[in-house]
Amino acid sequence: MYTATVRRKKRYYAECWEELHMGVTKKFQIILDSRLCKGCGICAAFCPKGVFTRDDDGKPVISDDMVCIGCKMCELRCPDFAIRVTGGI
């Protein structure tokens, strides 16, 4: 079961990158649960498109979700499970 999940994720990421380079745009929704977030900033550091900025308290804020490519680096790296990326394929 684990290998099937890994294969499915690899195929998903390959399709995302292929469509991105072909000029197909997708809309992704980023859900940030502020109750779970501790403000470590890992999501902002790993986001390749700079979707997150930090507020005065140092907590991440979604500043431009239109540029999200759906790579889910923020979701995968968040130690608090405070981020979910939905949409796309």
N, C-alpha and C positions, 0 to 999 in steps of 0.2 A: 504494500500500500504506500509506503514511504517513497519508493522509487517512482511510482506512478504520479504521485504529487509533484515530485521534483521535475519529472519530464513535462508535466502539464505547465508548471511555472516557467520552465525554460522556453517552451513553445510560445507561451503568452508573451514573455519578454522579447523573444525574437520577432514575433508579429508586431509588437508595439514599435520596436525600433525600425523595422522594415517600413511600416506605414508612415512613421514620422519622416523618414528620409524620402519617401515618395510624395510628401506634401499633403498627406491626409491628416486633417486635424480632428481631434476628438475632444469631447468635453468630459472632464473628470470632476468629481465632487470630493472635496477634502473635508472630513469631519474631524474637528479637534475638540476633544472633551477636556475642557479647562479644569474640571474637578479632578481628573486623573493626572494632568500634567504637573510636573514639578519644576519646569522651567530650565531644564538642562541645556537646551539649545541644540541638541544633536540633530533634530529635524532640519533646522536652518543650515547647519554645517554640511549635511549630506545632500541637500536638495540641489540638483544640477541646474535648476532654472531660477532659483531665488524666490520661490513662492512665499517663503516665510520671512518675516522681520520680527524684531523683538520690541515689546512695549517698554514703558518706563520701569516696570518691575522686573524686566528681563525674561518675561514669558513670551513664547512665540505667538505671533499673530499671522493669520493668512492675509497676505497683502495683495497677491495677484494670482488667483486660482485659474485664470484664463490661460496662463502659460504652462500649467501643469501638463506633463507628458505621460503621467500615469506609471512611472517607473517604480513607485511604491518604496523608494529608499527611505522616506520619512517613516512610513508605517513599519517597515521591516527593522529599522534601527531604533525605534522608540522603546526605551526600556520600561515605560509605564503603560504601554498599550493604549495611549491616549489619542492616536491618530488612525483614521480609516480612510482609504482612498477607494471610491466606488466609481463605476461607469466604465466606459471604454468597450472593450470586446466582451 
